[in-house]
Structures are given as structure tokens and as C-alpha cells.
Amino acid sequence: MKTAVVALTKGGNILAGRISAALDGCMHCHPREGVMAEIRRLWTEVDGLICIMAAGIVVRAVAPLCSDKKSDPCVIVLDEKGEYSISLLSGHLGGGNALARKLALITGGQAVITTASDVTGHTALDLWIAANNLIAANPGKLTCLSARLVNEGHLRFFSDQNIEGLPEDFLWQKKITLADIIISPVIQDSYDIFRLIPKNLFIGFGCNRGTTIAEFESALDDLSRMHLLDRRAIAGLASIDLKSDEEGLLGFAEKMQLPIRFFSKDELNTVSGISTSQAVLKATGAKGVAEPAAVLAASTQNESGRLLIRKIKWKNVTAAVAAQTIHLKE
């Protein structure tokens, strides 16, 4: 984290010197055109802004600069004796709460944290979402849901995926209609629910020689529409190694900014429970391509991928989808 510390008084600058010496990546800034101008200058240059001055001054300085907690730097306010380290802005996603605690250790003072989840010990939803590489489909619901978690002590949870490591304050529900929050790669617009999109889908492709990027795009469009798949849930692509030089497939992966893996016929033939094709077997030596490639791409060292959508055929493309078990971090 790149941080800057700004102070107003002589005593504050002495403390600022201590902090910048003890905190990696911290600049001790000396305002030349006033503290307001210095804070404006630093706003887009640092990840964390440490202000040793009255909280009121800082509030007036940063108020017109605030735009989004995903992009705003965290702001910490300290008194010049370092007795209190107040996390003022971007406490969770911006790392302000963690920085306030670190500063309190440096100064021998006390961190002041006011975010409800930290005080009550409940899951900090925004941090938990970021830590698990989840995407909020409807982020406007996050604040309300965080408040509900604090007020009620739990959230009701549903998923159509294999989930490991659910937080203790999430209560599993058997029906989506009973849930407050859902993790799913499937679009659920018919439900007024907070949906988190996991990156856990892998698409296996088979294709004829010379298949174009546009044909792969059309196949993915059809696949997404037929099964209501959220394309943001796609983590990678896969095929047989015989297609590792297929320009259309490689170009499609590059355009989608997705990694692609290739498997040998022997590796593909280890996957059971797939649709087989004599034509594919004769041409490639593999019993199938799209389904086993998807399953292998979704597999980890400890568990196999789960075939979610069996192969669908177009003129020059075959595609299947497998899902990876979602292992959540607390």
C-alpha cells in the first residue's frame, strides 16, 4: 500500500516522521500550498492518506473528493500525540481499518473502528466478496444487506453450486425464494435477491479446422442465452491439444481475455460419464472433446470438475460447460 502522511503542527510532523520511518511505502509530505491543496494533490496518487490534524479539517477537505469506496483511498485521522488512530474512510475495501490498527501499534495509541461488522464480529461483506473473487451482480443492494446482517445476526443463503467454507453467519436455505443472498453463475433476474457471481465455469470446445472467432462468439452467445449463464462467471476455456494452433479458437480466447488449456487424447479419455462420438474418436483418438476438456479444466488436484451443461453442437463448434467447486475464504 502506497501511503502519505500529512501534518499541520510541529508535534504532528514529529509523529509523521516516526510513522513514515516505521511504515513501508509511506511518504512524509510537507504542504507548501496549504493542507487542503496537499490532500487534493495526493488523493489520486496514494492508496492511504494519514492526516495528523483535527477530524473536522479532514472531513471538509475530502468531502468534495469522495466518489466510490472501490477507488477512494482510505483516510486515517490521528491526533498529534498518536493516542487515537481513526479509520475515517474506506475502512474495508480500502484497507483503512487495517491501517488504523497498524498505526496504533506504531504510536502506542488506540485504533478507532466504527464499521458495524468489525464491532459486532460479523462477516464484512465487501471484504469477503473481494477476498473470494466474487462479482456483485446488483451492488446497490450491498449496503442494505450489510445492515441486515448486523441487525439480524445472519443472512439466509442459497446456491446452485457446490460451496465449501460458508461463513458461520450465513444460514443455508433449500429454496432460492427464502434467501437474502445467492452465489450463482446463472442470471436470476426474476428474483429480487443479492446475487454474487463466482468465477467457476470452464467451457470446453471442439471445432472444425478453420472455425472463425465469430463462430465461437456466436456459440457462446447461444449457450449463454439458452442456459442464462452470466459470462462474467467464465474462468477459462479448454480443448484438445490438436487444436492448440487453431487461430480462431486462440483469437477468441484472447478477445475474451481468458486462459485456455489443451489436453491430450489420453487425458481426455480418463474422464468418465461423458457423451462419446465415434467420429471424434476416429479423427482425434479421444472419445469426446468438449465435455472432458471442460471437466478437466474445472478440476483441481483434489477434486474433479462437475459437468454442468452437456455438449451442444453448431455447424463448426461443439461446446460444453463444467463447474468448479467454490472454496470460500473467511
N, C-alpha and C positions, 0 to 999 in steps of 0.2 A: 504494500500500500504506500503510495506517494502522499506524504502529508506535509503541511506547513503550519508553523506556529507563529501567531501574531500577538503582540502585547502592546499595552498602552503606557504603563508606568515603568519606572526604574526597577522596582521589585518584580514586576511582571516579566521584564526582559531577562532578569537573572534566572527566574524559573524557566523561561523559554529556552535559555541556553542549556540548562540542565536537561530539559526534555529532548531537545534536538540532539544532544550528545548521547542520550540513552536510547533513543528510538531510531531504528534503522529507517533510512529514506525520508527523514524529517528535515525540512529547511526552517531555519530561524529567519523570518522576514522582518525587515525594519521599514515600516511605512514611510515613504517620502512625501506622498501627497495626501496623507490622512488615512485613517483606518478603513473608512468606507470604500475609498478608491482601491485600497490594497485587497480588501475582501472581494470586490468585484473582479479585480485582475486575477486573483487566484482561483476563482470559482470554477472555471473550466480547465484548470491546469492540474488540480490535485484531486486525490480520492478522499482525503480527510483534511478538515480545517480546524485547527485548535486555536481557540480565541481566549486569551487571558485578559479578561475585562468583564464589565457588567453584562449580564444576560440581556438587558434591555437594548444595549447598543448593538449587540449581535443580531437580535431579532429584527430591529429596524434595518440593519444592513442587508440581511439575507432575504427578507420578505419579498422584495421585488425580483429576486433572482431564482426563487424556487420554481421548478417546473414539474419534475417527476422523480419519485423516490428511486426509480431504476437508474437515473442518470445524475441526480444531485449528489455532491459529495456529502459525507457525513460531517456534522458540525458538533464540536465539543467545546463547552464553556468552562473555564476554570477561574477561580479567584486567585489573586497573586500569591497567596500562601500555599496554594495547591491543596487546600482542605477538601474541596468538593470538585469532582470531575463530572460534569453534567452532560449526558448524551441528549443533545437538543434536536438533531435532525438526522434522518436516515439511520436510525438505530439498528434496524435489522439488516435489510439488503445492503445498505451502505457500510455496514460494519461499525457503526457508531457506538453501540453498546460494548462491543469487544474492545474498541479503542479506549473508551472511557475507563474500563476496568484496568487496562494496561497502564494508562496514565496514573491512575490511583496508586498502582504499585510503585511507580517511579517517584511520585511525590509523597507517598505515605498518607494519602488522603482517602476519601471515600467516593466510590462511583455512585452517581445518582441516575438510576434507570427507572423510567416511568412507563415503558411499554407493558401493557397488561399481561401478555403471555409470559414475560420474564418474571414479573412479580408473582403471578399465580402458579407458575411452573408448567403451564400448558404448552402444547406444540405451537411454535411460532410459524404460522402457515407460510408466510412469504419466504422465510429462510428454508423451511422444509421443502417447499416446491422447488426452489433454486438448487438445493443440495441434491435433489433426486432427478434433476434434468427434466422436470415436467413443465408443460406449457399450459397456461390458463386459457381456456377457450373463451371465457367470459370474465376477464379480470375485474370488471366493475363490481362483481359480487364478493370480492375478496375481503374488503373491509367489514362488510356486514357479517360475513361468515366467521371472521376472526372474533368479532364481538360475541357472536353466538357461542363460540367455543369457550370463551372466558365466562360468559354468563351462565351457560348450562353445564359446563364441565366436560362436554363431549360433543362430537359430531357423528352423525349417522352416515355410514359409508357403504358404497356398493361398487363392485367392479365386475366386468365380464371377462377379466384377465386373471391369470394366475399371479397372486400377490404374496410376497413374503416380507415380513418386517413392518407390519402396520403399527402406527403409534398407539399407545395404550388408551389415549382419549378419543380414538376412532372406534365406533361400535359397528360391527359388520351387520349389514342388512341383506336379507334374501331377495328383496324386491327393490327395484330402482325407484319406485314411487314412494318408498319410505325414506330415501336417502337425502342428505344435505349435500353430499359431495360424491363424485364418481370419478374413477380413473378408467378411461376408455379411449381406444383409437377410433371408435365408431361415433359418428356425429349423432347427437341426441337432441336435436332442436325441438322436438315435441315435448321435452321435459324442461321445466323451469328449475334447473339444477346447476350447481357449480361443477364444471367438467374440467378435469385435468388430462392432458394428452401425454401419454408416455411415448418414448422413442423405442418401441419394442417390436416393430414389424419389419420383416425381411421379405423381399419379393424375389422369387426365383423365375428366371426367364429361359425359355427355349426359343430358337428363332431359325429361320431360313437364312442362307447366305445372302448378304446384300440388303438386309432389312434396314430401313431408314430410321433416323431419330424420330421423325414424325409418326411412324408406325408404333414405336414404343410408347410415345406420348399418348397416342390415341388409345392404345390398350390400357394404359394406366388410368386415363380418363374414364373409360368404360368400367374398369374394375372398381374404381373409387365410387362411381355413381351407383353401380349395381349393389354394392355392399356398404354404402355410406361410410367409406373409410376416410378418415382425416389424413391428408397427405403429409401433414406435419409429424405423423406417427412413424413414418418410414425411416428406418435406421440404416438400411443398406440393401444392396442388390446382390444377386448371385447367378451363376450359370455353370456350364461345363467348361473345362479348360480348352476344349476345341474352339470355343468362342472367344478366347482371350484376345484375339486380334480383330474381332468384329467391330468395324468402325462405327456403325450405327448404335450398337449397344454401349460402346465406350463413350461415344459422344453424348448419349442420353444420360449416362451416369455422371459425366462431367457437368452437363447442363443442370441436372438435379442437385449437384454438389453432394453426391452420395458415394460412399465407398462401394466397391464391387469386388466380390471374391469369386474365384473359379476353382472348381473341384474336378478331380479326375473321375473317370468312369468307375473305378474301383471304390472310391469314396462314396460316390452316389449310390452304388449298388449295396452299400451297407445299411441304407435306410429302409426300414420295413413299413408296411401299411400304405404304400403309395400306389397310384394308378400306373399301370405298365403299358408300354406300347411296343409292339413288335417292329414297327417302322423305325422308331427311335433306337431300339436295341440294335437293329441291323446297321443303322447309319453311324451310331456313336459307341456302341458296346455297353451303353447304360440302359437299364430298364425304364428309366424316366429321367427327365432333366429338371423341369420347373419345380415340381414338388420336392424331390430330395435336395435340390440346391437350396431352396428356401429353408427347409428344415435344418440342414447343416449350418447355414449362415446364422440361424437363430439359436443354435446350440452353444453351450458353454462346456467347459471341461467337466462340469459336474452334472449337467442335465441336458436333455435333448430339447430342441425346439418343438413347438406344438403346431401341427398343420392346421391352419385356420380356414383357408379357402383353397379348395382343390383346383387343379389346373383348369383354366379356361382358354379356349383356342380361338384365335383370329386367323386371318389368311396367312400371315407370316410370323406370328408371335404366339407363344404359349406362356401363360403366367400363373403362378400360384403364390400364396401368402402364408408365412409361418410367423408365429408369435413367440417371443422370448419371455420367460418368467421375469416379473418385475421384482427386483430385490430392493426394498426401500431402506434408506438410511434414516436413523432417528434425527 
